[in-house]
Amino acid sequence: MKHKKLQSYIFAGGQNRRMQGNHKAFLEFDGKKAIDILVYSLQDYGFDSITIVTDKQSLFDGFQHGAVIEDSIPDKGPMGALYTALTDTKTELILCLPCDMSFIDAELIEGITARAETEPADCTVTVSSRGIEPLLAVYHTRLRQSIREAIESDRLSLTKFVQSAGSAYFDIRGSGIELHNINTPGDYMRAARSITAKNILNKVCPNDGID
């Protein structure tokens, strides 16, 4: 299914402290970089427009499978990345994902985008067993100004913003859909061993994105 009403944005900033300074976008699974796996998966799920938002564009020199843009307001974390994406997009809705969640199930993407396209809410957010996942969500450009105001007021919690924004929710609890955030070396090992990872790695293209 082609997603013509949405552009997709991968947020790839942060300090990566718990990964001993290794950027999570470049962690490898069976010789394939995490960022490439996520991009190829989104292409497979019908997204033609895939953009990486980062705090350091030079890290992605040589990336050939989508646009790379730098935070328009630096040092503001996910709120700054979201504002950058909503300013950049040519569509009213955007799907955003974190770069440390490479193994995203097609059922989740189809479900949350379908929900967002039929909901009047300004954002549609995934709910997992861990709670709300504001970095795995669909946002409307109507939120651009309120996000800018939040940033200017130094209210930088994306979770709190989502909770106050009248969001719709896509609940995957009990669905069998796995989510794997990679924040620590242990998370990295668990993600690599997951069934979802094995299924997706069998489908994606060879690792030819970033040398």
N, C-alpha and C positions, 0 to 999 in steps of 0.2 A: 504494500500500500504506500503510495507516494504522499508525503506530507508537504503539500504546497502552501498551507496556511501557517506553517511554523518554520522558523529557523532554529537551529540547535546551536547551543553554546556550551563549551567545556571550560570550566573554571580551573585554571592550573597555576595558581599563585601559592603563597604561603612559604613558611620557613623550613618545613620538613624536619623539624628538630628531632622528633621521635624516630625518624628513619636515619639518624646519624648523618643528616645533611644530604642524603641521596634524594634527588627529586623524584617524587612518586610517579610522575608522568613517564619516567624513563626506566622504571623497574621492568625486568624482563620475565616473561612467562614462555617457556619453550622457545626462547630466542626471539620472541616478539615483544616489542615495547608496549607498556600499558596504554599509552596514548594512541598508538596505532590500532590496538585491539578495539578500543572504544570508538575510534573514528570508523573503522571498517564495519563494526556492528551497526552504527547509526546509518551508514550507507546501505547496509543490507536491510535495515528496517524502513528504508524509504526516504531518508533525508538527503537532499542534494546540497543544502547549505549548512556547512559545519564550520564553526569559528572557535578558535581557542582564545580565551581571555587570560592574560598573564601579567604578572608584575615585572617581568623581565623578558622582553620580546627576543632578545639576542639568544636566549636559551633554545629557541625554536628555529634558528637559522637552518635552512635546508629542508624544513618541513614542507611537503608538497601536496598534502591531501586536504587542504582547507586553509582558510585565512587565519592569520595570527594577529591579534590586536593587543595593545598594552592598556592597562588601566588608565582611564581618562582622569581619574582622581586617585593618585597613588596612596598607598598605605592605609586603605580603608577596608581591607579584607573582603569577604564575600559581598557585603553591601556595595562596595565600590565596583566589584566585578559585575554585579547585577545591573547597576546603573550604566556601566559601560556597554553592556550587551543591549539594554533597552534603548540606549541612544544610537547604537549602531544598526539595529535591525530594520529591515524593510517590511516586515510583517507585524501584525498587531500582537501576535502571540509568539513567545519563545519557549523552547524547552531548554532548561539548564541542567547540567550534570557536573559532578566533581570529577577531576581526573583520577582520583584514587578509587573509583568505582567502575573498573573496566568491564566487569562481567554483568551486564544489564540484560535481563530477560526480555525477549520480544513482547511477551504478554504484558509486562509492565508498561513498556513504551506505548503499545497500542491502547492499553486501558486508560492511562493517564491523559494521553492526547485526545482520545475520544471524549473523555469526561470534560476536559477543558474546553473543547470546541462546542459543547452543548450547555455549559454552565455559564450563568451570568457573572460569576465571581471573577475578581481580578487576578486571583492566583489559585491554582489547583496543586495541592502538595501531597506527596506520598506520605503515608503513615505506615511504619513498620513496627515490629515488636519493640524497637528502641524508642519509639515516639515519632514525632513529625520529622520529616527529612526535607528541610527547606532548600537544600541544594539539588534535590531531585524533584523538580517541580516545573510547572508551566506558569509563566507570568505574562500579564497584559501590559502593553505600553502605557495604559492609563496610570500605572503606578510610578512612572518615571519621575514626576515632580515630587511626589510624597517621599520617594527614596532619596532624592536630592536634598530635600528639607531635613530628613532624618540624618543624613551624612553631615550636613552643615551644623546640626545640633549635636553632633558626636554621639548619636544613638545608633550604634553600629551592630547591634544584635539582629541578625536576619531572622532568627527564631521568634523574637519578640515582635518584630515587624509583621511577620506572617500571621501571628496570633491576633494581632490587632487590625488586620486588613480585611476581615470578612472572607476568609479563604474557604474554598471547597477542598475536600480531602478525598484522596484515592487510597483506600485502606487495603493493604496487602497482607494483613495479619491472618494467619490460617490458610493462606492461598498456596503455600508451598514455594513461593517465589523467594529466592535467596538474594540478600544484599551483602556485599562484602566491601566495607570501607577499609582501606589500607593505611593505617596510622602508625603501626609498629612492625618490627620484623616478624613478630608472631602472627599478626594479621596477614602479612604477606604470605607466609607459609600456609595458613588456613585457606586463603583465597586460591592459592595455586592447587590445592588438593580438592577443591569443591567440584561437585558434579556440573554446576553451571559453567565453571571455567573450562572444564574438559569439553563440554558441548560446544561452547563458543569458539574455543581454540581450533576445533575441528573444521570450523566454517570460515574463519577469517583468512585474509590474504597473507602472503609472506611479509616479513618485517623489512619493508623498504622505505619507511617513512623518514627517519632521521638517522643519519650516519653516526 
